[in-house]
Amino acid sequence: MRKYLGLILLVTPAAASAQSIAPGRWDIVSTAVDLVIPGAPGFLLKMMKGRSKTEHKCVTPVSAETGVAALLVPDPKAQCRVDTVQIAGGRYAQTLTCPQKKGGPMQITRAGTYAANGFTGRLKMTGQAPKGPLAITINQTATHVAGACRK
């Protein structure tokens, strides 16, 4: 159960845009919307639904020039392969394949809208858990919170 949440955090957030964003500290908030994880206790799934996790990203001035792509890069620790990326006209879409320690890879789709002040979107993760197919849906938002990053 926790390994799936760990994967969510590693993957969260990837893509490319010409519209630059502000450099500095950004918060990416991921909120669990729906969780189908066979074998996980029901009370645990209920506790997790609606819960949020915040990732803090430091965007350098050079990275900020790449736009929303700087915010949407998956954590290298997840070892995810970016299969497709489309960013244009204020919308983004992406598919990723992420390995699991046990079982087949997780398939992740992300889509939403973006602007210079951040993005809002939805991440859907599907794969195979030891006791059957799993599906996790997460809402994500990114906002600029400070002009300088903490050391």
N, C-alpha and C positions, 0 to 999 in steps of 0.2 A: 504494500500500500504506500509506504513512505517513499519507495524507490520511484513510483510514478510521480509523486509530488516533487521529488528531487529532479526528475527529468523535466517537468514543467518549468522549474526555476532555471535550469540550465539552458533550455531552449528559449525561454522567454527573453526575449524577443528575437527578423532578418529581411533586407531588400535593397533600391537605389533611386535617387531623385536629384534633380538639378536645383530645386528650391532649397537654399541654405537655411539652417536653423541656428539658434543662438548657441554659442559655446558655453560650457559650464556644466553645472550639475542638473541632471534630469532624474525624475522619478517615474518608473514604469510600474503601475499598479495592475496586478493580475487578480481577478476575482472569480472563484469557482462558481459556475452557473449550474452545471449538471455533471454528475459523476455516476458512471455505471462501471463498477469494478467487481466482477464476480468473486465471491469469497470474502469480501471485505464486510466487516460488521456494519449493519444498518445504522446503528447509532453513530459510528465514526463518519459515515458518508453524510449523515444529517449535520454533524458538527462542522464538517468541511465545507458544505454548501453555503455560499454567501461569504465565506472567509476570503480575505485579501492578503496578498503578499506583495511587498514593495521592493523592487530592485532599484538600486541607485547606480546611475551611469554617469561617468565623467566624459564629456565630449570636448575634445581639443578643438582649437580654432580651425585646424586643417581638416579634421573629421567633420566639423560642422558644415563645411562647404559642400559635402556630399549629400546634405539634406537628411531626410528621414531615415535613409539607409544607415546613418550612424547610430540610430536608436534601435534599429531592427536587426542588428547582427546577433546571431545566436552565440551563446557562450561556447568557446572552443572545447571546454571540458565535456560537453554533451556529445561531441564528435558527430554532429548532424551533417548530413549532406543536403545542400540546398538544391532541390530538383528544378524548380521554376520560380521566377520572380517577375512580377509586372508592377511597375509604378508609373502612373501617368494620370494627369487630370484630377489630382486630389484623391485618388484611390490606389490602394495597394492590394496585391494578392501574392501568396507564396505557398509553395509546398516543400516539405522537408521529409527526409527519412532519417530516423535516429535509432542507433543500435540499442539493444537492451542486453544486460548481462546474461539473462536467461530468456530464451524464446526468440521469436522473429522481431524484426524492427517495428518501431512505432511510425505511423504515418501522421503527419501534421499538416493541416491547412490553416492558413492565416489570411484574413481579409479585413479591410476596413478603409477608413478615410484618414488623410493626413493634411497638415498645413504647416506653416513655419512654427506654430506654437505647439506642435506635437501630433499625436495620432490617437485614434479610437478604433478598436477593432475586436474581432473574435478569433480565438484559436480553438481548433477542434483536433483532438488527438484520438487516434484509434489504433488498436493493436490487439495482441493476444495475451491475456493474463493466464497464469497456471490453471485457473478454473473456468476459463471461457473468454469471449471477446469483451474488451473494455472500450469505453467511450467517455472522454472527458471534454467538457466545453468550458472555456475560460473567456471572460471579457477582459480587455486590456485598454489602459489609457496611459499616455505619456505626457508629462508636463515639465516645463522648465521651472526649476525651483531656486536656482542661485547662479550668479554670474561667475563664481569661482568654485572650484572643486575643493573638497576637504582633503587634507593631506593625511 
